[in-house]
Amino acid sequence: MDGKSEVYGDQVEEGVDYDLRVDAKGANGEGIGRLGKVVVFVKDGKTRVGNVYKVKVTKRYRTFCNAQIVDVGPLHKMGDTTVMLK
C-alpha cells in the first residue's frame, strides 16, 4: 500500500508512506490533506498548498492522523507562474 493516494477509511495505517496533496494550512502552520475520508495533519511549516509530498503516518486516530514528510521536496508542484498584465 506504500505510495497510494487512493485509500479509504480504515486502510490508512501508522508507519506507512503515502503520497499526500496539501489542500490547506492549519492555524499552527501544519499542512492539511486527505487520504480518502481521513484528514491528515503534516507537522512541517515547509509544506505548500497544492503540492504533493511523500509522508509517513506517525499516529492514527479514528477520524484523522498525524504525519511527517519523508522526502525533502514535493513530488508534484503547482506551477509557480507570473502573469504580466498590459
N, C-alpha and C positions, 0 to 999 in steps of 0.2 A: 504494500500500500504506500510505500515511500514515493514522494513527489506527486501524489494525486491531489488535485484541487476539487474534484467532483466526488466528495464524500458527504455522507449524510448522517446526522444524529449520532448514534452510539458508535459509529465506526471511527470516530476521532479518538486516538489513543495517545497516552503520555509516552514521551521518548521517541516518537516517530516524526520524520521530516515531511513537511508538506509545502507546496507552492501556495503562497497566500497573497492576494491582492489587497493592499491597504486602501480602504474606502473612506476613512475619516481619521481625524486626530482627536484624541481624548483631551480632557482638561489638564492632565499632567504631562502631555506630550507623547503619550503612547500611541502607536498605530493601531487602528481598529479595522478588522476584516471579518470575513465569514468563511467557514468551511461547512457548506450545506446550511443547516439551521443553527449551527454552533457559532457564537460570537467569539472571536479571538483577539486578545489584547497583547500587542507586541511591545514589551518594555524596552524601547530604544528610541530616543529622541531623533535619530537619524533617518527614520522612515519618511517617505514622501507619499502623499495621497496619489493613487493611481499606479504606483509601481508595484511589481510583483517580486516578493522575496522568498527565499528558501528559509523556512522557520522550523524550529523543533518545539513541540508542545512540551512544556515543563510541568504544568499542573492542569488536570482536567476536572472540571466541576460538572454539575448536571446540565446547565444551560450555557456555560461559557468556559473558556480555558485561557491560560497564560502561555506565552511562547517567547522564544528568543531567536534572533537572527542567527542562522548558521553560516551563510556566506556574507561577505562584506558588502558586495554591490548588489543592486537589484537584478533580477533575471530579465525583466522587461521594463523598459522605461516609457513613460508618457513622453511625447515629443516636446523638447524644450525649444520652442519656436518663438520668433519675434515677428510681429506683424507691423508693417510700416504703412501708415496711412498718408495719403497725399492730400 
